[in-house]
Amino acid sequence: MNSNGQETRCFTVADLVVDTATQVVTRGDKQLELPPLSFRLLMVLADAAPAVVAHDQLVKQVWAGRVVSPETVTQRVKLLRQALGDDAQQPRYIGLVRGAGYRLMVEPQSAAAPGRPMIRRGPLFAAGGIIAAVLAVLFMTLARDGSSPQPAADHSLAVLAFDTAGVQAGSDWLGIGIPAEVAYHLSSQPGLRLIATSSSFAVRSDLADSRGVAARLGTRYLLRGSVTESDESVRVSVFLDDAHSRRPVWSRVYDRSFPLAPQVARSIANDVRVTLELGQPESGSPRSEAGPEAYVHLLRGRFFYDRRADGDIELAEAEYRKAVAADPQLARAWVGLAAIASVRFWQMGELDLATSHDVQYDALTRALSIDENLAEAHFRFARLLSEQGDTEVAERHRDRAIALAPDEPLMLIMQANRRSRAGDFEGAVQFSREALARDPLSRVFTSNLAFDLLFAGRTHEAAELIAITKSLSPFENFAFSDALILIQRTQYAAALIASESMVQRADREAIRAMALSGLGRQEEASRSIAALEALEAPLAIGRLAHVHARAGDAEAPFEALDALQSLCLRNLDRLADCRDALERVMALRFAPYLRGKHAHERWMRRQTEIRRSWLTARAASSET
């Protein structure tokens, strides 16, 4: 039995041998490296085999019920397939049942692990809730650094997902589309602190526990609702609750003929403004209306894009194209098409880079010609131009995006990054903290704040935030981050022990090299460095730079950048891995032992040169 009282076992799946006690998967004499979340996914599929496991069940069992996007599930399946050497087109291990879920192609067979008797197959995992504990720890963390949370601002609001029990089959998008549109119309409202829908949609409306829901989100007011649909009309019932008093403040019913008119979301937003005695927005996007047909396609496109189940990207693209066909002046649908073109290259590998860039450029240019005040269009244009190496124009688009939506979490993070680049780590902490306050259940923003604290030298607080990040992603392996903090605290023996649990060999050898060097065991440290050099992988190059930089070699990061550039040019299929490794090396400019060693311009110039060389080579290979 394991620590949770569950039985451990060893079983085979075709030519794979899976040992649940050590969480090791082998093929012959080769050990396959699976991150903990990928291993857990394999176990869930094995428990259900040969049955299909639906998307919601995967979320419940693999992510312990935490709200994750369908894209997260799809990408995790992709990573598991890559680790197993599986082919999505001709799968040997993991099959997709379109519209239903995933299944294991081969039913597992029990086997005896070395030194252990054969154990019967049994259930492995139980799901559980984590959000309340996470937020409790977060509040304790904020209190320790003298920034204890204040009571929710009088004009703080979270728009929750609407109940769709009364809609027809295939119309569940209304429960996300309508409140998302309400939030869109409120997002430029001065004097209102609006919680990001990525967090507010992650909790469920429960009037009996309105205070608890509001506490999780750090807000006073909750906007909840329900949608009832008939053949000819849609009825939207909306309730504004004051979580402090646990009393409803206002409620209203909106009846509209179908297709749903865009005025519904605008009417709800205006009624909220009147009820909370807020003025109308003075600036920003004009929030232009679309016709009912285009509007429905826009909402459906955004629903599929956010959900990201298998086939959803194709459905989202089709809906966005229908939207612009019905209304070519619908700028947000053009932005949606640009977002899909990015996903289809970077995450799905379906488009070549040149085509992806061309589609994004054309769609974003079209969007901004229609509405120059669309912050998301400027944000995406900045990212596209950065990929193409045009950093000067990209920075102008970032400036415009921030000016249009200064309180949006992504814009706050951009400002945090700017402060970090300028060496103002305390300023970065403040912006990251504000981003997290507006998207409090975000694992990404929690992690960003943790590392900003780490760069600011506040290791104790950083460790606590990393602990919260672990709670938000309970099955990811954070051993490398933990060990870095231990090394920074000169707790080398503890870091050495922590290295033993690291799945990636590059992580393990890098921590061993730094810890052993700190312990004075130079010969053993040299062996770990040699092992890193022999890997010749993007991650290993980045980790090796970290080891040498900490040992005093200030030029090590730039040597690593040269090596990454060369490696990717030789193997363009590894562009995504090289890009991730590039970001890791670039992060070294914030390391205490490299601060002030090199001008910021040198770092950024080299990064731009590398990206340009990769993208030029990828475009050339696509043409041939």
N, C-alpha and C positions, 0 to 999 in steps of 0.2 A: 504494500500500500504506500502511496505517496503522502506528502504532508497534508493533503486535502482529504485523505481517507479514500482516495480513488486507486483502483488497481493499476499497476504498471504491467507492461507486456512487451513482447517482441513479436512482430509480425512481418510478413512479406507482401509486397505489392509488385507482381511480376518479378523483375530482377532487383528490386529494391528491398533492403532489410531495414526496418524501422524499429529502433529501440526507444521506448517511451521513458524509460528510467533516466537515460543519459541525453535524451532528445537528439539522438544521432541517427542520420540516414546514410546508409552505405550502399554502394554498388560494387560488388566484387571486393577488392581490397582498397577501394577509393572512398573516402569520406566526403559526402556532399555537404556544403556549408549552407544551412538554412537558418535565417533569422528566426527568433522565437515566434513572431506572428505568422510567418510562413509555415513553420512546423505545426502551429496550432490549427491553421487552416487545413493542412493535410490530415490531422487527426479527426477533425470534424467530418471531413469527407469520408474518411475511413470508417468512422462509427456508423455513418448512414448507408454506406455502400451495400448493395448497388443502387440504392434509391437516389433520387435527385434532391439536392439541398437548395431550397429557394433562397433568394437574395436576403430576405428579412431574417431568415433563420441563420444564415451565415453571419449577419451583423450581430444577432443576439448571442450566438455561441462563440464567435471568434473575437468580437470586440466587446463582449460582456454587455450588450445592449446599448453601448454608447452610440450616439447618432453620428454616423459617418456617411459620406456621399457614396453613391453607387460607383463612382469612378475609383474611389479608394478600394472597393472590393475588386473591381476589374483589374486594377494595377497590382493588387496583392496576388491575384490568381496568375497574372503575367509573370511576376517575380518568382512564384513557386514553380511555374512551368520552366522558366529559365534555369533555376537551380537544379531541376530534375532532368534537364536536357529534353524537355517535351516540346512538341510542335503543335501549335494551336490549329493548324490546317489538317494535320494528320496525327491527332493525339494518341499517345500510348497510355497515359496515366489519367489525365484530367479532361473530361469532356464537357462541352457546353450544350445544354438543352435550351435552345433559344426561347425566351419568354418564360422559362421555368426556373433555371438555375444551373448549378454545376453538379457533376457526379464523378466518382472514381470509376474509370473504365474497367479496372480489374478488381474483383472482390478480394480483400485482404485474407491471407491465410495465417493462422497462428504459427509461431515458431519459437524455439527456445533460444534465448540469448546466451552467450558464453557464460558459463558458471551459474546459470539460473534455470529453474524448471520452466516448462511451458505454462503460461497462464491464460486462462480463458479471456475472451474478449468482453469488454464491458464499457459502460459510458465513461467518458473522460472528463467532461467539463460541465460546470454549472455557471450560468450567467448571474450577474449581480449589478446593483447600482453603485455609482461612485461619485456623482456630481456633488452631492451635499457635503461629503467629506473633503472633496477637493476645494470647494469654496471656503469651508471652515479653515483649512490650512492656509489658503490665500489670505484671508482676513488676518490670521495670526501673523503671517509674514509681513504684511503691510504695517501692522501695529508695531512690530519690533523696530522698524527703521524710522519710526517717528512720523510715518505717514498713514496713520490709522484711518480706516475708511470712515468717511463722513456719512451721515444719513443721506439717503437718496435725495437728489435735488428735487425741489417741488415740481419742476417740469421735466421729469425723466419718464420715459415711456418705452415699453416693449410691446411690439405687435406680434402676437402669437399666431401660429398656424390655425386656420379655421377648421371646424369640424365639417366633414363631408358625408356624414351618414345618410343624408337625404338626397344625394346626387345619384345620377344614373351611372352605370358601368362605363368606365373610360373618362369620367369627368372629375376624377379626384384631383386633377391639376388645379381646379378652382380653389381648393383649400390652401394652396400655396400661392397661386398666381394673384388672387385678389389681395391678400394681406401684404404680399411683396410689393404690389403696386401702391398700396396705401403708404407703406414705408418709403417708397420712392418719392411720393409727393410730399412727405414730411421731412425728407432728409436734408433739405436746404432751409429748414425752419429755424430762424434765430431764436435763441432762448430755450430750445428744446434739446435735451440730451437723449438721443434715440439709440436704443440698443440694436446692434447689428442683427439682421434676421438669421445669420448663420448661428447665432447663439439663441435668439428668441424662438426660432423654429425647432430647437433641440429639446424644448420642454413642452409639456402638454398642459393645456388650460384646465384648471381645476379650481372652481370658485371656493371650495372648502379649504383649499390650501393656497389661496392666492398670496398670502404673506410669505409662505415658503418659496413659491415660484419667484416672487419679486425679489426675495433675498438672494436667491441664486443668481439673478440677473443684475442685481444692484440698481433696482428701479422702484419708483413709487406707483406708477400707473401701468395697468395691463389692458391692452385692447384685444379682446377675444371675439369670436364670432362663429357662425354656422352658415352653411349654404344648403339650400333646398332647391332642387331643379325639377321642372316639369318639361313637357314637350315644347312649350312655347314661352316659358319665363323662368327667371332665376330670382329667388328670394334670398337676400343676404341679411341676416340678423346680427347686429353688432352690439357689443357691450363694453363700456369703459369702466374699469374697476379701480378704486383707490385701495391699494393693498395695505396701506397703513391702517385704515379704518375698517377694512374688509367689507366695504359697502360699494354697491354699484353707484356710479356717478351719473351715467347717462346710457341710454340704449335707444336703438332705432332700427327700423326695418326698411330695406330698400328693395323694391320690386322693379324688375326690368325685364323687358322682352328679350328673347334670345335671338341673335348672338349678343352677348353681354356688352353693353356700352361702356366706353372708358370713363364716362362720367361717374360711375359708381364709386371707384376708388377715390377720385377727386372729391366727391361729395362727402365721403367718410372722413377724408383728411381735413376738409374745411370744417366739418362739424366738430372734430377733435380740437382744431384751433380755437373755435368759438367757445367750446366748453372749458378749455384750459386758459381762456383769455389771452391767447397768443395772437400776435399780429401776422399779417401776410408776409411771405418772404420778399425781401427788397431787391435781391439780386440772384444771380445764378441762372441755371437753365430755364427757359420759358416753359418747360414741361408741356410741350405742344400735344394736342389731342390727335388721336388716330381714329379712323373710321372703325365701326364695330367689327367688320370682318378682319381687317389688318390687326386690330387690337387682340382679338382672340388668338390669332396665329402667333403674335408676339408673346403672349402669356404662356401659351403651350410650348413655344420654343424655349423660353427661359426655364420652364418646368423640367423639360427633358434634359436640357443642358446641365442643370443643377443636380438632377437625380442621378444621371450617368449609369443607369443599368445597361446591360448589353443591348446594343442597337439604338440607345437613346441619342447618341451624337448624330447618327444619321437622321433620326426623327426630328431632332432640334434643327438641323440644317434645313430639312424640308419645310418645317414650319416657318423659319425665318425667311426662306425664299418666297413662300406664299405671302408672308407679311409685306415684303418689299414689292412683290408683284401687285398686291392690292393697294399699296400706298408707298410709292417710291420715296416719299419724303419722311418715312419713319426712320429717323436716325438710329434709334436704339437697336432696330433689327439689323442694320448694317454693322453695328458694333458686335452684335451677336455672331454674325457670319465671320467677322475677323477673329473672334475668340475661338470659333470652331476650327478655322484654318490653323491656328496655333496648336490646338490640341491634336489635330490630325497629324501634325509632324512630330511634336515633342513627346507626346504620350502614346499615340497609336501607331506611328510610323507608316501611315498610309500615303501621305503626301511627301514629295521631295521638298527640300528646303526652299529652293528658288520659287516653286509654285506657292508654297505656304506664305512666303514673304510677299509675293505679288498680290495674292488674294487679300492678305491683311492690309497692305498699303492701299489698294484700290478701295476696299470697304471703309477703312478709317478716313481716307480722304473724302469719300462721299458723305460719311456721317458728319464730319466737321464742316463741310460745305453747307450742310442743312442746319446744323446747330453747333455753332462754335463754342457754346457754353456747356458742352457735354463732358463732364469731368472724366468719365470712364474712357471716352474716346481718346482724350489727351494722355491718360495713364497708359493705355495700350499702345498708343503711338510711341510714347517714350520708350517702352520696353522693346518694341520692334526696332526702333532706330538704334538702341543700344546694342541689340544683337547684330545689326548691320555695321556697327562701328562708328555711327554718326553721333558721338556723345554730346557735341555742342547743341545740336538741334533737339536731341532727346532731353537735355536738361531744360530747355525752354518749355517743352511740353509738360515736364514734371512741375515746373513752376506754375504753369497755367492750371494743371489739375489740382494742385494744392490750394491755389487761390480760389478756385471754384468750390472745392469741398474740403476745407481745412480740417473738419472734424471727422471725416471718414477714417476708419481704422487704417486702411492702406496708405492714405496720405500721411497720417501720423507716423506710420512706420517709415515712410520715405524720409520724413524729417528727422526721425531717430537715426537713420542711416547716414544722413548728411552730417549730423552732429558727431557721430562716431568717426567718420572720415576726417573731420576737422580736429579730432582729438578731444572733443567735449563729451566725455562719456557720461558725466552726470546729466547733461542735457539730453543725451540719448535715452537715459533711464526714464526721464520724465515723459518724453514723448511715447516711449514704449509702454509705460504704465497707463497713460491715457488711452492708447489704442486698446489695451487689454480691458480697461474699464468699459469701453464701448462694445467689446466683443469678448465677454468674460469667460466663455467656455471654449475659447480658441486655443488649441494646443500650440499652434504656430506662434501666436502672440505671447503666450506664456513662455515658450522657449526663447523668443526674441528678448524678452525682458530678462530672463535668466542670464543670457550671454552678455547683454549690456551691463548687467550687474557684475558679471565676472570680469569684463574688460575694465570696469571702474574700480576693480580691486576689492569689491564687496563680496568675497567668496562665500561667507556664511549665508547671506541672503540668496546668492546665486544657487547654492546647494539646495535651499528650501524650494526655490522656484523650479529647479530641475526635478525635485521630488513631486511637485504638483504636475509637471509635464508627464512624469511617469504614470501618475494616476489617470491622466487624460488619455494616455496610450499605454495601458497596463501590460501589454504583451510585446512592446518594443524593447530592444536591448539598449540600455543607457549606460552600460558598463564603461564605455570609453569616456564619456563625459564625467562620470563619477571619478574615474581614475585620474583624469586631468586635474580635477579639483584637489584630489589627494596629493598629487605631485606638486601642485602649486603651494600646498601647505607643508611640503617636505615630508609627507607621510609615505615614504617610498616603499616600505615593507607592505603596507596596506594596499598600495597601488599594484604591487607585484601580485598579490593575492587576487585583486580584482581582475587582473588581466586574464586569469584562468577561465573566466566565464565569457570571454569575448568570442563571438562566432567568426568574425572576419580575421583572418590571419594577419593582415596588415595592421589592424588595430592592436592585436595581441602583441606582435613583435615591437611595435612602436612604444607602447607603454612599458614593455619589458626593458627595452633599451634605455628609456629615460629613468625608470625606477632602479635598474641595476647600476647605472652610472651614478645615481644619487647615493647608492649604498656602497660605492667604491669598488664594485665588482666589474671592472672594465673589460676583462676578457669575455665574460658572458654577455655584456652589453654589445661588444663588437660582433659577437655571433648573431645577435638579434638584428643588428644593422645589416649584416651580410645577407640574412634571410629576407629582409625587406628589399634590398637591392635586387635579389634574385627573382622577386615576384614580377617585376616589369608590368605592373598594372596601374591604372590611374590612381586608385586609392592609395596604393603603396608609395607612389611618387609623392603624393601630398603628405602622407604620414612621415616619410623620410625627411622631408623638408622641416617638419615640426621638430623632429629629433635633433637635427643638425643646428637649427636656429636656436634651440634652447641651450645647446652646448656652446654657443658663442659664434657660430658661423653666420654672419649677417647676410651673406650672399646666397645662402642655401635656398631661400624661397625663389630667387630669380633663376637659379640653376634648375629648380623643379619646374618652373614655368617653361623654360626651354625644353625640358624633357617631355612635359605634357604636350606642348605644341607639336613636337616631332612625333610622339606616339600616335596622336590623333590623326596627323596627316598621313601616317602609314596605314592607319586603319580607321577610316571614316565611320564605320559602323559603330564605333565606340564613342561617338560624338557626345551623347548624353552623359556617359560616365566621365568623360574628360571635362565636360562643363561642370559637373558636380565637384570634381577634384580641383578644378580651377578656383571655384568659390572657396574651397577649404584652404587653399594656399593663400588666396587673397586675404582671408581672415587673419592670417598671421601678422598682417601689418598692425593689428591692434594688440599683439602679444606684448607683455611688459618688457621682455628682453629684446624687442625690436623697435620699440617706440623711439622715434627721433633718429633712427639709423638711416632712413631713406625718405626722400621727399615724396609726398603724396602723389605728385604728378608722375613720378617714375613708376609707381605701382599701376596707376590708371592707364598710362601710355602703353605699358607692356600688356596689360589686360586687353586693351583695344586692339593692339597688333595681333595678338593671338586669336581673338575672336574673328577678326577680319580674315586671317589666313585660313581658319577652319571653314568659315562660311564660303569663301571664294573657292576652296577646294571642293566642298560639297556641291556647290552650284555647278562647277565644271564637271564633276562626276555624274551629276544628274543629266546634263546635256548629252553625255556620251552613253 
